[in-house]
Amino acid sequence: MKLTNDVTEKLGIRYPIIQAGMAGSTTPELVATVSNSGGLGTIGAGYFTTDKLDQEITHVQELTDLPFAVNLFVPSDKLYLPEKVEKMNAWLRPYRRALNLEEPTVNISEEEQFNTAIELLIEKNVPIVSFTFGIPDGAIIDKLKQNHMKLIGTATSVEEAIANEQAGMDMVIAQGSEAGGHRGSFTYVAGDQVPLVGTMSLVPQIVDAVNIPVIAAGGIMDARGLIASMVLGAKGAQLGTAFLTTEESGASTLYKNAIQESKETDTVVTKVFSGKPARGIDNDFIHNMNRYDDDIPDYPIQNQLTNAIRKASAQNGDTKWTHLWSGQSPRLARAVSASTLMQQIIRHTETLI
Ligand SMILES: Cc1cc2nc3c(=O)[nH]c(=O)nc-3n(C[C@H](O)[C@H](O)[C@H](O)COP(=O)(O)O)c2cc1C
């Protein structure tokens, strides 16, 4: 087994290890450290304003000359149903009251923000862009490709992987159900649920169905996970939770500790925080709000409705009402620097293979 392949060649990196673009938790230091260690660092730009994205890219470019990626959320069709928002506001009132918070105004226009981000990535010569929550329009894909950018899509099923290939993505991430954070899904299965297929099942089935390189994601924390993914036919791995607890990550100490104190059985997939299914550590907010599962407004509405509650709770040093995204392998998370983590994975992989 070799560590250099289509993925390392196309992305211009030494090792097929990608740090997931974790919106809200990446820092320029984390991204640049991973790239400078031979992997691919990714700016999690999903929630950024254009100004913030501009600053972060400039900062990363100051810290590394090597390739890095920016991860964006593809806007999706959503419905703003005032009666649903009103109901949710009533259910959220006790939390807001306890934390002294006002009801927020909701803004659902993601499209404009996304299009401006695309223009900025071209202007700043960002070499690689990864997407989640769907596939951008053909015109955007063409424009990025004309600017020689490499594009990485996300799939949680074979059908989504084929759609990514057909749309012209250069490679696709197979995101298994173990994965921390939001499901990248953009199709539904029976009962209006998103696909939840484990990494070990998903990767070889996607590998058999597409010709573009596949990158495994979900529960991979170390050399064992990387090698296992490659045996299944993946050409690399994307790690989120493993980088979340590193020193350079933007996650708070409260959050990092919560992951390190968790067991493999502690996470659940829930829509209650954002309106989209995401895997995180179970807590009081999830327990209480899960009963309204059928009435949760779509992303990004629910995300905005719960945002201040989550922030205030975390600022109070309290994990009970905030999101704690984590994959299913928290016992393997280490509090080390990102360069140490990269070195350990690379060294151990080389020894094992
Ligand atoms: C805190 C956190 C935030 C995440 N945010 C994003 C994101 O903004 N965009 C994205 O494509 N994936 C995001 N993900 C999912 C990762 O891309 C990846 O699928 C996942 O981390 C893999 O599973 P693991 O956490 O077990 O390594 C996030 C994951 C975590 C843990």
The ligand as an SDF file (V2000), in Angstrom:
LIG
                    3D

 31 33  0  0  0  0  0  0  0  0999 V2000
  -17.1070   20.0420   15.0710 C   0  0  0  0  0  0  0  0  0  0  0  0
  -17.3590   19.5590   13.6810 C   0  0  0  0  0  0  0  0  0  0  0  0
  -17.7760   20.4830   12.7250 C   0  0  0  0  0  0  0  0  0  0  0  0
  -17.9690   20.0610   11.4090 C   0  0  0  0  0  0  0  0  0  0  0  0
  -18.2810   20.9930   10.4680 N   0  0  0  0  0  0  0  0  0  0  0  0
  -18.2870   20.6410    9.1610 C   0  0  0  0  0  0  0  0  0  0  0  0
  -18.3890   21.6290    8.1440 C   0  0  0  0  0  0  0  0  0  0  0  0
  -18.4850   22.8270    8.4070 O   0  0  0  0  0  0  0  0  0  0  0  0
  -18.3540   21.2030    6.8530 N   0  0  0  0  0  0  0  0  0  0  0  0
  -18.2110   19.8750    6.5090 C   0  0  0  0  0  0  0  0  0  0  0  0
  -18.1510   19.5550    5.3170 O   0  0  0  0  0  0  0  0  0  0  0  0
  -18.1360   18.9310    7.4620 N   0  0  0  0  0  0  0  0  0  0  0  0
  -18.1400   19.2810    8.7610 C   0  0  0  0  0  0  0  0  0  0  0  0
  -17.9940   18.3140    9.7240 N   0  0  0  0  0  0  0  0  0  0  0  0
  -17.9520   16.8930    9.3380 C   0  0  0  0  0  0  0  0  0  0  0  0
  -16.5670   16.5000    8.8480 C   0  0  0  0  0  0  0  0  0  0  0  0
  -16.3590   16.9690    7.5400 O   0  0  0  0  0  0  0  0  0  0  0  0
  -16.3630   14.9670    8.8180 C   0  0  0  0  0  0  0  0  0  0  0  0
  -17.3280   14.3640    8.0040 O   0  0  0  0  0  0  0  0  0  0  0  0
  -16.4020   14.3300   10.1900 C   0  0  0  0  0  0  0  0  0  0  0  0
  -15.7150   15.1050   11.1290 O   0  0  0  0  0  0  0  0  0  0  0  0
  -15.7960   12.9490   10.1160 C   0  0  0  0  0  0  0  0  0  0  0  0
  -16.0350   12.2340   11.2910 O   0  0  0  0  0  0  0  0  0  0  0  0
  -15.1050   12.3160   12.6200 P   0  0  0  0  0  0  0  0  0  0  0  0
  -15.5310   13.5680   13.2920 O   0  0  0  0  0  0  0  0  0  0  0  0
  -15.4410   11.0980   13.3520 O   0  0  0  0  0  0  0  0  0  0  0  0
  -13.6850   12.4050   12.1240 O   0  0  0  0  0  0  0  0  0  0  0  0
  -17.8030   18.6940   11.0560 C   0  0  0  0  0  0  0  0  0  0  0  0
  -17.3990   17.7860   12.0320 C   0  0  0  0  0  0  0  0  0  0  0  0
  -17.1720   18.1910   13.3300 C   0  0  0  0  0  0  0  0  0  0  0  0
  -16.7140   17.1850   14.3480 C   0  0  0  0  0  0  0  0  0  0  0  0
  1  2  1  0
  2  3  1  0
  2 30  2  0
  3  4  2  0
  4  5  1  0
  4 28  1  0
  5  6  2  0
  6  7  1  0
  6 13  1  0
  7  8  2  0
  7  9  1  0
  9 10  1  0
 10 11  2  0
 10 12  1  0
 12 13  2  0
 13 14  1  0
 14 15  1  0
 14 28  1  0
 15 16  1  0
 16 17  1  0
 16 18  1  0
 18 19  1  0
 18 20  1  0
 20 21  1  0
 20 22  1  0
 22 23  1  0
 23 24  1  0
 24 25  2  0
 24 26  1  0
 24 27  1  0
 28 29  2  0
 29 30  1  0
 30 31  1  0
M  END
$$$$
